[in-house]
């Protein structure tokens, strides 16, 4: 299938998505009308509406419909922010939980690398207020909830600080000004965590799993924060963080193995997941063994986390690794000019067997290497096995 054929195919499918979007919007309007006539408070009306928005976003994620998911997320996040921060006499029940849910949804959404996605504007964003309005790295951490707020906020910032995103200026300014403070905060939190766990702190299984997820994200966030200001070094800047990549994959391995025997069906979640960190480890770490261990985890455990699927992510990453490793042995170092520094992909509508991948090779020239790349995006159609 050539590029023209793909573009025409994508345009033709928009009508299908617009119909499902209209139906969801009608359902929300109907719900609001019914709630307005019921004998309940304004807070209860809004609570039910926000929960419904979360369900619609989740349904769209399950269907792989990024456009519909983005529109519902933008609408729901705006309502949630108005509810939480725009009214002083709001029923507190469910408020903090819903704020956390929308923060996680926005984090998952911002981690998607796909052009032309719906953007949640800063004034409508719940997580924007969490990450920038009251910076998490400036606050003490005394609980799991506070640790989660720190890492969700920082995770969103590193996802937003992406050259492929037109609205990255705010995140970029944050890192330029506060990079050292953020790195110190991450390091101190990990040190305190290691100290607490090493001194016999008793945790429930759920709390231990939550801490493991947070520790996993802290490793990849640390890598991103430390490298985002070193663009002049090309992709080789990630080679200095091999130990962080290795720890991240080790944590993911332990997390997935712990619950493997309890799970017989694919898992769906919209919280802080395991797939995005494994994606970063496979994409940016050029160590042959770490890459393949991360790929093995994605292939072995069937999961869907928001819009991310383990099998679809593995399909794209396997091809990316093959492109970068062509003609090399496991002991060779991938030269800078062979590395891919940017990529995005999406599943073709109504046919999840095919995924379109776009990638761009590194534009930095290392010493004693002939640079053959340029600012050109290449594309391929991948078929699931």
C-alpha positions in Angstrom: 0.0 0.0 0.0 1.6 3.3 -1.0 1.3 6.6 0.8 -1.5 8.0 -1.4 -3.5 4.8 -0.8 -3.0 5.1 3.0 -4.1 8.7 3.1 -7.2 8.0 1.0 -8.1 5.1 3.3 -7.7 7.2 6.4 -10.0 9.9 5.0 -12.7 7.5 4.1 -12.8 6.1 7.6 -13.5 9.5 9.3 -17.2 9.1 8.6 -17.4 6.0 10.8 -15.6 7.7 13.7 -17.8 10.9 13.4 -20.9 8.7 13.8 -19.7 7.0 17.0 -18.6 10.4 18.3 -22.1 11.9 17.7 -23.7 8.9 19.5 -21.5 9.4 22.5 -22.2 13.1 22.6 -25.9 12.4 22.4 -25.5 10.0 25.3 -23.7 12.6 27.5 -26.4 15.2 26.6 -29.2 12.8 27.5 -27.5 12.0 30.8 -27.1 15.7 31.7 -30.8 16.2 30.9 -31.9 13.3 33.1 -29.7 14.4 35.9 -31.0 17.9 35.8 -34.6 16.7 36.3 -33.6 14.5 39.2 -33.7 15.5 42.9 -30.0 15.6 43.5 -27.3 18.2 44.0 -25.2 19.9 41.3 -22.2 18.0 42.6 -24.0 14.6 42.0 -24.9 15.7 38.5 -21.3 16.6 37.6 -19.9 13.5 39.3 -22.1 11.2 37.1 -21.2 13.2 34.0 -17.5 13.0 34.7 -17.7 9.2 35.4 -19.5 8.8 32.1 -16.8 10.8 30.3 -14.2 8.4 31.8 -16.1 5.4 30.5 -16.4 6.9 27.0 -12.7 7.7 26.9 -11.9 4.1 28.0 -14.3 2.6 25.4 -12.6 4.7 22.7 -9.2 3.5 23.9 -10.3 -0.1 23.8 -11.4 0.4 20.2 -8.2 2.2 19.2 -10.1 5.3 18.3 -7.7 8.1 19.2 -9.7 10.9 17.7 -12.9 10.1 19.7 -10.9 9.4 22.9 -9.1 12.8 22.6 -12.4 14.7 22.1 -14.0 13.1 25.1 -10.9 13.6 27.2 -10.7 17.3 26.4 -14.4 17.8 27.3 -14.1 15.7 30.5 -10.9 17.3 31.6 -12.4 20.8 31.2 -15.4 19.9 33.2 -13.3 18.3 35.9 -11.1 21.3 36.2 -14.1 23.6 36.4 -15.7 21.4 39.0 -12.6 21.1 41.2 -11.1 24.5 40.9 -13.9 26.8 39.7 -16.4 26.3 42.5 -15.9 26.6 46.3 -19.1 24.9 47.4 -18.7 21.5 45.8 -19.4 18.2 47.3 -16.0 16.7 48.1 -17.2 13.1 47.5 -15.3 11.6 44.6 -13.5 14.8 43.8 -9.9 13.7 44.5 -10.4 10.3 43.0 -11.8 11.8 39.7 -9.0 14.4 39.6 -6.5 11.5 39.9 -8.3 9.5 37.1 -8.2 12.4 34.7 -4.6 13.1 35.5 -3.7 9.5 34.6 -5.8 9.7 31.5 -4.0 12.9 30.4 -0.7 11.3 31.2 -1.5 8.3 29.0 -2.8 10.6 26.3 0.3 12.7 26.3 2.5 9.6 26.0 1.0 8.8 22.6 3.4 9.7 19.7 1.0 10.5 16.9 0.6 13.7 14.9 -2.6 15.7 14.7 -4.1 14.4 17.9 -6.6 16.4 19.9 -4.7 18.6 22.4 -6.0 19.3 25.9 -5.4 23.0 26.3 -3.6 24.2 29.4 -6.6 26.1 30.7 -8.7 23.0 30.4 -6.1 20.5 31.7 -6.3 18.9 35.2 -2.7 17.6 35.1 -1.3 21.0 33.8 -2.4 22.5 37.2 -0.9 19.6 39.1 2.5 19.8 37.2 2.9 23.5 36.7 0.3 25.4 38.8 1.6 23.9 42.0 4.9 22.2 41.1 5.2 18.7 42.6 8.9 18.9 42.9 8.6 21.8 45.3 6.4 19.9 47.7 7.4 17.3 50.4 6.4 13.7 49.9 4.8 11.9 52.9 2.4 9.5 51.2 1.8 7.3 48.2 -0.6 9.8 46.9 1.9 12.6 47.0 4.6 10.4 45.3 2.1 9.6 42.6 1.3 13.3 42.1 5.0 14.0 41.7 5.6 11.3 39.1 2.4 11.8 37.2 3.1 15.5 36.9 6.7 15.0 35.8 5.7 12.2 33.5 3.3 14.5 31.7 6.0 17.2 31.4 8.5 14.9 29.8 5.9 13.6 27.4 4.9 17.1 26.5 8.5 18.1 26.0 8.6 16.5 22.6 9.8 18.2 19.4 7.0 16.6 17.5 4.4 18.4 19.6 3.6 22.0 18.7 2.7 22.9 22.3 6.0 21.8 24.0 7.2 25.3 24.8 5.8 25.4 28.4 7.4 22.0 29.3 10.7 23.0 27.7 10.9 26.2 29.8 10.2 24.2 32.9 13.1 21.9 32.3 15.4 24.7 31.3 14.7 26.5 34.6 14.2 23.6 37.0 16.1 20.6 35.6 18.6 20.4 38.5 15.8 20.7 41.2 13.7 18.0 39.5 16.6 15.6 39.2 17.5 16.2 42.9 13.9 15.6 43.9 13.7 12.3 42.0 17.0 11.2 43.5 16.0 12.1 47.0 12.7 10.3 46.7 14.3 7.1 45.4 16.8 7.3 48.3 14.0 7.7 50.9 12.1 4.8 49.3 15.1 2.5 49.4 15.7 3.4 53.0 12.1 2.8 54.0 11.9 -0.5 52.3 15.3 -1.6 53.7 14.1 -0.9 57.3 11.2 -3.3 57.4 8.3 -1.0 56.4 5.3 -3.4 56.0 3.2 -2.7 52.9 0.1 -4.3 51.5 0.4 -6.1 48.1 -1.5 -3.2 46.4 0.8 -0.6 48.0 3.9 -2.5 47.0 2.7 -2.8 43.4 2.0 0.9 43.4 5.5 1.7 44.7 7.0 -0.5 42.0 5.1 1.3 39.3 6.2 4.6 40.6 9.8 3.4 40.9 9.6 2.2 37.2 8.4 5.6 36.1 11.0 7.4 38.2 13.8 5.7 36.3 12.5 6.6 32.8 11.5 10.1 33.9 15.0 10.6 35.3 16.5 9.6 31.9 14.3 12.0 30.0 14.8 15.0 32.3 18.6 14.4 32.3 18.8 14.1 28.5 16.3 16.5 27.1 18.7 19.4 27.4 21.5 17.6 25.6 20.1 17.6 22.1 23.5 18.4 20.6 24.9 15.1 21.6 22.5 13.1 19.4 21.2 9.7 20.4 24.5 8.6 22.1 23.5 10.7 25.1 21.3 7.8 26.2 24.2 5.4 26.4 25.3 7.0 29.7 22.0 5.8 31.3 22.4 2.0 30.7 22.0 1.2 34.4 18.8 3.2 34.6 17.4 1.3 31.6 18.5 -2.0 33.1 16.8 -1.2 36.5 13.6 -0.1 34.7 13.4 -3.4 32.8 14.2 -5.4 36.0 11.3 -3.7 37.8 8.9 -4.3 34.9 10.0 -8.0 34.8 9.3 -8.4 38.5 5.9 -6.6 38.3 4.7 -8.7 35.4 5.9 -12.0 36.7 4.3 -11.4 40.1 0.8 -11.5 38.7 1.4 -13.7 35.7 -0.2 -16.8 37.3 -3.3 -14.8 38.3 -4.1 -13.5 34.9 -5.7 -15.6 32.1 -7.1 -12.7 29.9 -5.6 -9.5 28.6 -5.4 -6.6 31.1 -6.8 -3.2 30.4 -6.0 -0.1 32.5 -5.8 3.6 32.2 -3.4 4.4 35.0 0.4 4.6 35.1 1.3 1.5 33.1 4.2 -0.6 32.2 4.1 -0.4 28.4 5.2 3.3 28.0 8.4 2.8 30.1 9.2 -0.4 28.2 8.7 1.5 25.0 11.2 4.1 26.0 13.7 1.5 27.2 13.5 -0.4 23.8 13.5 2.8 21.7 16.3 4.7 23.4 18.6 2.0 24.9 20.9 0.5 22.3 22.2 -2.3 24.6 21.4 -5.5 22.7 20.4 -7.6 25.8 18.3 -4.9 27.5 16.4 -4.1 24.3 15.5 -7.7 23.7 14.5 -8.4 27.3 12.1 -5.4 27.1 10.7 -6.7 23.8 10.3 -10.2 25.2 8.1 -8.7 28.1 5.9 -6.9 25.6 5.4 -10.1 23.5 4.9 -12.4 26.5 2.3 -10.4 28.5 -0.9 -9.3 26.8 -1.9 -5.9 28.1 -3.7 -2.7 27.0 -3.0 0.5 28.9 -5.1 3.3 27.5 -4.3 3.5 23.9 -1.1 1.4 24.3 -1.2 -2.3 23.5 1.7 -4.6 24.2 1.5 -6.5 21.0 1.2 -3.4 18.8 4.1 -1.7 20.6 6.2 -4.8 20.2 5.5 -5.0 16.5 6.7 -1.4 15.9 9.7 -1.7 18.2 10.9 -5.0 16.6 10.9 -3.3 13.3 12.7 -0.3 14.7 15.4 -2.5 16.2 15.8 -4.4 13.0 16.4 -1.1 11.1 18.9 0.2 13.5 20.8 -3.2 13.8 21.0 -4.1 10.2 24.4 -5.6 9.5 25.5 -5.4 13.1 26.2 -8.2 15.7 25.0 -8.1 19.3 28.5 -6.9 20.4 28.5 -3.9 18.0 27.6 -0.4 19.1 24.9 1.1 17.0 26.6 4.1 15.3 24.9 7.5 15.6 24.1 7.8 11.9 22.1 4.5 12.0 20.0 5.4 15.0 16.4 6.6 14.8 15.8 9.8 16.8 12.1 10.3 16.1 9.2 8.0 15.3 5.4 7.7 15.6 2.9 5.1 14.5 -0.8 4.4 14.4 -3.0 1.4 13.7 -5.0 1.8 10.5 -8.7 2.3 11.1 -11.0 -0.8 11.0 -8.1 -3.1 10.4 -5.9 -3.8 13.4 -3.7 -6.1 11.4 -1.9 -3.2 9.9 0.1 -0.4 11.6 1.7 2.5 9.8 5.2 3.5 11.1 7.0 6.8 10.5 10.6 7.2 11.5 13.5 9.6 11.0 17.1 8.9 11.3 19.5 10.8 13.5 20.9 14.1 12.1 23.9 14.2 14.4 27.3 13.2 13.0 29.7 11.4 15.4 33.5 11.7 15.0 34.9 9.4 12.3 31.5 8.5 11.0 30.0 9.3 7.6 26.6 10.9 8.1 24.1 9.9 5.4 20.8 10.9 7.1 18.7 13.9 6.5 15.5 15.5 7.8 13.3 13.1 5.9 10.6 10.9 7.4 10.4 7.4 6.1 7.3 5.3 6.4 6.3 1.6 6.3 3.2 -0.5 6.7 3.6 -3.3 9.2 1.4 -6.3 9.4 0.7 -8.1 12.7 1.7 -11.7 12.8 
